[in-house]
Amino acid sequence: MNNSIRKPWLLVLTIGLGTLLNPLNSSMISVALTRMQHEFGLTFADATWLISVFYLASAVGQPVMGRLSDMFGPKKVFLTGLLLVAVACGFAPFSTNFAFLLSCRALQAIGSSALFPSGMSIVRTSITEGQAKALSTLSIFSTTSAAFGPSIGGFIIDSWDWPAIFIVNFPFILLSFVLAITILPSTGRGKFNLERIDVGGILLFIISIVALILFLLSLEKQIHWSALFIFFIFSFIFYMYEKNWKEPFIDIIALKTNLNVSLVYVQFICINLVYYCYFLVFQRFSNKYTIIARNRPALLCWHWPVLVLLLHLWQDD
């Protein structure tokens, strides 16, 4: 253990309170979608973007924030991430239109995605003795928050309304921020190097995924084959671009040469795909039972912690 960290459990608690925000907000919103859909006059396809944009922004944000942690230091990135989440959660309840709410969700995802890579970096550099225990504890924070997110959101919406799922973040943000300022060590003072940020790869990745989402959402009514065509074209361009880039957004060559790492990523993608599909199915189920979803949403999500537990047991295996 680093000599400057006298109480490693307090460091783990500080990081854990931050890292739980991403999985908590990715799952908690599922019970609020029905009310948001009615308040903003959205279709089912429109409402699903509140989930899709969060996953997309998180997928892009985590690798980038990892690079920024190396450049500016993980503590600065961790604190910045908390501030971004606070700004998003502060403005989201006052959204007057869907576009603004969607922007707040994207900002919330970007901010919360900064907390995991920076937090992991701090743990690896500050805790040597009992590091595995510290990392497993942080995993519990993430799993627990994802598991009970819908239940927490349901009970909150029972008492208040959908803005409460954003306001509930503030106790975690404030406590983690105060502890981070006093507990987390200041390490890493590199210079910003734009060449280390694969802007081209990120843009190609976003275009590909957005096109795929648009195609999948069109399956219900009129199928947009052009979106599928754009997905394949930009996916191929993305593959060729990343293969030749010095510091790629996704290291294609490393994944091709290391099968075990590739399988871990495939497993992770499958688990998150189950999450994503569940939230979409949950939204359709909530629309079918509108009275329950709008008045007693907590009754619809009692089974979610069991599903999350089973998925993470499979992941551990």
N, C-alpha and C positions, 0 to 999 in steps of 0.2 A: 504494500500500500504506500502511496505517496505520503511523505512526511507532513505535507501541508494539509492533508485530509485526516483530521483526527476522528471524525465521526462519519465513516463511509456510508452508514445507513441513512444519514441525513442527506448526503449527496444523491443517493439512489432515490430517496423520497422526492427530492427537488426535481430530478429529471423525470421520474415517474408521473408526477402531477402534470408535467408538460406533455409527455409522450401519449398520455391517455386521451388527449383532446382530439387527435385525428380519428382513431377508431370510434370514439364516443359519438362524434358528430357525423360520422359516415353511417352509423346505424340508427341514431336517435331520430333523425329526420323522417324515417319511414312512416312513423305514426302521425306525422304532421302534414303529410302530403295531401291528404284528402281535404283538410281545412284550407290549405294554401290554394289548392286547385279551385275550390269554390270561391274563395275570397278574391283571387285574381282572374277568375273566369278562364281557367286553363283547360286544355284538352289533356288526355292521359299522356300523349307524347310530349307535350310541353312540360308537364310536371316532372317527368322522368329526367329532364335535364338538370334538375336540382341534385339528383344523384350522380348523373353522368359527369357533370362538370367538376364535381368534387373528386371523383376518382381520376379523371383526366389530369386535373391540376396537381393532384398528389403524385401521380405517376411521373409527371414532368418535374415537379418541385423537389422531390427527395434526392435524386442524383445531383441536381444543380446545387442544392443547399449543402450537399456533402462537399462539393468542390469549393463553395464559398467558405465553408468551415475551415478548410485547409488554408485558405488565403487570409481570412480575417480573424480566425480563431473561433472555436466552437462556442465559447461563452457569448460573444457578441451576436453570433447567428442565433443562438438559443433565445436570448433576450429580444432580438428583433422579431423572431417568430412569434413570441408571446404578444408583442405589441401589435403585430399584424392581425392576429386572432382577435385581440381586444377591439381593434378598430372595426373589423368585420362584424363582430357580435354586437358592437354598439350601434352601428348604422342599420343592420339588417331589420330589426323590429320596426323601423320607421320607413321601410320601403313603400313607395307609392306606386311602383310598377314592377313587373316581373323581371325586366332587364336589370334593374338595380339590385333586386334580391339575388339574381343569378351571379352578378358581379361580387356581391358580398360572400356568397358561397365559394366562389373561386378564390377570393382573397383569404377566406378562412382556411381553405385547403392548402394554399401556398404557405401560409404562416404556420399551420400545424405540421406540415411536412418538413419544416426546417428543424423541428424539435427532436425528431428521432435520430437523424444522422449526427447532429451536433451533440446530442446526449450520449450516443454510443461512443463517439470520439472522446468525450470527457471521461467516461467510465474506463475505457481502454488505457488512457494515459494516466489516470489518477488512482486507479485501483488495480493492484497486481495480485495481492493475496485475497482470495475469495471472489475473483472476477467473474467466474462462471455463475456463482450464486447471485451476484449483483445483476448480471444479464438476465438470468431466469426470473428474478423478481420484477424487472422491467417488462418482461414478457407477460407476467401475470397482470400487471397494470393494463396492458393493451388488451389482453384477452377478456379480462373482467369488464372493462369499459365497453368493449364491443358487444359482449354478451348481454349486459343489462341496459344498453343504450335505449332500445325500444321500450323496455319496461319503465325506465326512468322518464323517457319522453312521454309515454302514455299517461303516467300519473301526474306529470307536470301540466299536460294539456287538459286533463280532467279538471284541474283547479284553476288554470288560467287559459291561455290560448297559445297558438303557434309561436309568437315572439318569445315565449318563455324558454324555448329550447335553445335560443341564443343567449339569453340572459343568464341561464344556469351555468354557463361557462366561466363567468367572472370570478367566483370563489376559487376555482382551480387556477385561473390565470394570475390573480393577485397573489395568492399564496406561493405559487411557483416562482413568480417574478421577484418577490421580496427575498425568498430563500436563495434564488439564483444569484442575486447581487452580492449576498454575503457569503454564500457557501461555495459556489463554483469557482474553480481556479481560472485565472486569466492565462491562456496559452495560445501560441500561434499568432504571429503578426506579419504574415506574408503580404505581398503586394497583389493587387487585383490584376489579373492577366486574362483579358478577354479571349485569348486563344485557347484557354483551358475550358471555356464554355462553348459547347458545340451548338451554336445558335441554329445553323442550317439543319442539323440532325433533329433538333427539338421541333422546329417548324414542320419538317417533313413528317415527323411522328404524330404531331397534333393533327395535321391535315388527314393523315391516313386513318387515325382513330375516329375523328369526327365523321368522316365519310362512312366508315363502317357502322357507327351508331345511327346515322341517318338512314342507311339501308335497312338495318334491323328494325328501326321504328316504323319504316314504311311497309313492313310485311303485313301489318294489320289491314291496311286499305289498299292504296295504289303503290305497287312496288317501284321503288326508284332504282332501276338497274344502273343508271348513270353514277349513282353514289358508290355502288359496288365496283364499277369500272375504275372510278377515281381511287378507291381504296387499293386495288391491285396495282395500279400504275405507280402511285406514290409509295406503296410498300416496296416495290422493286427499286425505285429510285433511292429510297431510304436505305435499303440493303447495300446497294452499290456505293452510296455516299459514305456510309458508316464503315464499310470495309476498307476504305482508303484514307479515312480521316485519322490524324495523329492521336487525338484524345477523343474518341467517339462517345456520344451520348449512351449508346449501347454497344459494347465491345463484341461485335459479331464473331470475329476470329477467335477470341477467347472462349466463347460459348461453343463454337464448333470443335475446338480442341479439347475441351473439358466437359465430358458427358455428364459427370456427376453434378457439377454446378448447374448445367442446363436442366437436368431433371429436378433439381431443387427449385429452380425458377418456374418450371412447368407446374410443379405441385403448388407453388405459391399463387400462380395465375389461376389454377383451377379452384383453389379455395376462395379467392376473391371473386371469381366468376360466379360461384355459388352465392356469395353474399349479394352481388349485384343482381342476379336473377331473382333471388329471394325478395329483395326490396321492390323489384318491379311486380312480381306476383302478389306481394303483400298490398301494393297499391291497387291492383285490380280487385283483389279480395275485399279491400276496404271500400272500394266504390260499389261493390255488390251489396255489402252490408253497411250502407251509408249511415244509418241511424246509430249503429254501434260505433262506427269509426269516428263519427263527429262528436258523440256524447260520452262514450266510454272506450276510448282507444286502447287503454291498458288491457282490456279484456281480450284483445286480438293478438297480443304478443307474448303471452306467458310461455310459449314453447321455444322462443328464440334462444334463451340461454342454453337450452339442451342441445340445439343444433350447433351452436358455436363450440360448445364443449366437445362434441363428437368430431367436428372438423379439426380442432386443434389436437385432439388425441391422434387422429390420422396423420396430421402434420408431424407430430413428434415421432411417430413410427417411421 
